[in-house]
Amino acid sequence: MDFQYSVFRQTTVVNALGMHARPAAVIAGMAQDAVGDIWLSDGKSIVDAASIIEILSLCAVTGTKVSIFTEKEEDSALADKMKKFFDIGFGENE
C-alpha cells in the first residue's frame, strides 16, 4: 500500500447477501465517528469507509476478504468493532 495507516485488520464478508446498503450504512456510520480516516480494501480498490457509495463500489460478495485501515491509532477499537460486525455476518446470519 502506498499510504500511511496506523491500524490494520483483516476480515471476510460471511453473510449470504454480501455487502449491501444496510451494512454499508452501518459501517459508514461507524467510520464517521472516527478520529481520523478509515479505509476498506478488497485488495484491488481502497475506499473511504465513511462513504456508503464507496463501500458499495467494492461489490463485496460472500467470501470477499476485506482489509480495514485506520489513519489514527486512537481508532483501533473502532476497527475492532467494524471487524466484529463483518465477522458476525452484519447480524444477518441465523
C-alpha positions, 0 to 999 in steps of 0.5 A: 500500500502506498499510504500511511495507516496506523491500524490494520485488520483483516476480515471476510464478508460471511453473510449470504447477501454480501455487502449491501446498503444496510451494512454499508450504512452501518459501517459508514456510520461507524467510520464517521465517528472516527478520529481520523480516516478509515479505509476498506480494501478488497485488495484491488480498490481502497475506499473511504469507509465513511462513504456508503457509495464507496463501500458499495463500489467494492461489490463485496460478495460472500467470501470477499476478504476485506482489509480495514485501515485506520489513519489514527491509532486512537481508532483501533477499537473502532476497527475492532468493532467494524471487524466484529460486525463483518465477522458476525455476518452484519447480524444477518446470519441465523 
